[in-house]
Amino acid sequence: MRNTFSALLFLSLNVFAQEVIIPDYYSTDSLFSSEINKIVLDLELDKDFIVGEDGIEQISFAVIDLTEEKPTLGGVNYDNFIYPASVYKMYVAAEIFKQISSGKFGLYDLYVVKSPNDVDHSKEIKSDPRPLLKNGDSVTVNYLLDLMITRSDNSAANCLIDLAKRENINKLIEEYNWAGSEVTRKFLKRKFEDPGYEKIRGTETCAMHAADFMYRVYSNQLVNPWVSMQMKALLGRQLDKSKLAQGLPDRTMYYHKTGWFSYWTNDVGIVDDGKVKYIISCFIPLREELAKPKMKELSDRIYKLITVRNFR
């Protein structure tokens, strides 16, 4: 029975990029997308990127202008599925909050860390004083959530994926029509994966799905208002300010999740300075050291574009 389940699980999740559904609560603007495309062209982010043995990849980029009554969507290749790195931890957090909201367990319930989930040997944010998780540590669910989102801790993510269960996370993905963005992997080597997940495809997402996730957070429509506001509070405490955050004015609040690995550098979030409000969802198939300066310029120019669009 277990082998049959594993086979069905593999087949159900081993489906590559599907058609991306644009929800009808967005308006689209060809001029807006054209202006975004010009910025992407100027920064030479419109090309095919060679990503090692994985071949050719392209940027996946979306912007949602929240200033008007009906949000306006624009972007470049926002339906392109790409490796999200740690950005997909936000999908995990959403399901954890959903289960807490339904009473399945509590935010301050204790969880015992078990190997092989304790994979981190160094901190993504060196200045964070919290120690690395290790086998046998007893910590709260809230502590794991904070580590996973603000420090992008892989060990915490593995624990929370086990707690939430991938099939539940992916029911949430299905509910919001984010087909193709299923959480398939934990953050560890395949030989340590659970039965049925050893040979499964890697996790992917696209800029449209990630942007729509953030819109639901922004509008308190991710599961329910409590889940949405808990998610927003976590995203607002993000410690990684090295990517799109660089290009924003100091007075701006940025609720976001970053991610990077090898050839991929990503950042998705809600920008709000009290007047200028938008969502930016950026997945660049470029190594972090090369992507960071481009992300800074990209972020600065998108902020100025939204400002000019709404306050000229």
Buried (B, 14 or more C-beta within 10 A) or exposed (E): EEEEEBEEBBEEBEEEBBEBBEEEEBBEBEEBBEBBBBBBEEBEBBEEBEBEEBEEBBBBBBBBBBBEEEBBBBBBBBBBBBBBBBBBBBBBBBBBBBBBBEEEBEBEEEBEBEEBBBBBEEBBBEEEEBEBBEEEBEBBBBBBBBBBBBBBBBBBBBBBBBBBEBEBBBEBBEEBBBBBBBBBBBBBEEEBBBEBBEEBEEBBBBBBBBBBBBBBBBEBBBBEEBBBBBBBEBBBEBBBEBBBBBBBEEEBBBBBBBBBBEBBBBBBBBBBBEEBBBBBBBBBBBBBEEBBEBBBBBBBBBBEBBBEBBEE
